[in-house]
Amino acid sequence: MKTSQSLEELLIHREQAISILMDGGVGVMPSDTVYGLVARAHDPQAVTRMYALKDRDHKPGTIIAANVEQLIELGVSQSNIDRVSQWWPNPLSAVLDMNGNDYLHQGVGDIAMRVVSDLTLQILLQKTGPLLTSSANLPGQPESKTIAQAYDYFKEAVDFYIDGGIIADALPSTIIRPDADGITILRQGSIRI
């Protein structure tokens, strides 16, 4: 029987998070833009659990990676990467087609992804591989600006929390989709295209 845990008991350091993620865990941590719910992209069970926590169906999250090679290993073609890589690393997400790994894109065929510029996050991603992430909130609710707000949403349903302080004024990533005519901006965020 699992006992109830407080936020203080679930707060950990990044090195501990790497171990938990590698063992199939799901957690909440600051990404390069907002607090995110995270799971290893190479772990179908962890990804399925993360989507269940967010109550998401046919609405994929975002894959964050340390470099483009990690995205290619997941099944993104080099030609798709080449269409957007000039803007990476940056808080810019590109919605790209993905071959296979339906558990990541929930069968819709494409998913947002980005190569992060935050050095601390890059180091973590080099150790864990790419992560699937989604903002640390429930559908229709405000994004978490503090780790305490994220805990209010998920309590002990996740395996860990990493406190990154208050994320008050951070803009979300810009989201683009390459198409036959060039680039379509789906959401204007912190990077101007």
Buried (B, 14 or more C-beta within 10 A) or exposed (E): EEEEEEBEEBBBEBEBBBEBBBEBBBBBBBBBBBBBBBBBBBBBEBBBBBBEBBEBEEEBBBBBBBBBEBBBEBEBBEEBBEBBBEBBBBBBBBBBBBEEBEBBBBEEEBBBBBBBBBEEBBEBBEBBBBBBBBBBBEEEEEBBBBBEBBBBBBEBEBBBBBBBEEBEEBEBBBBBBBEEEEBEEBEEBBBEE
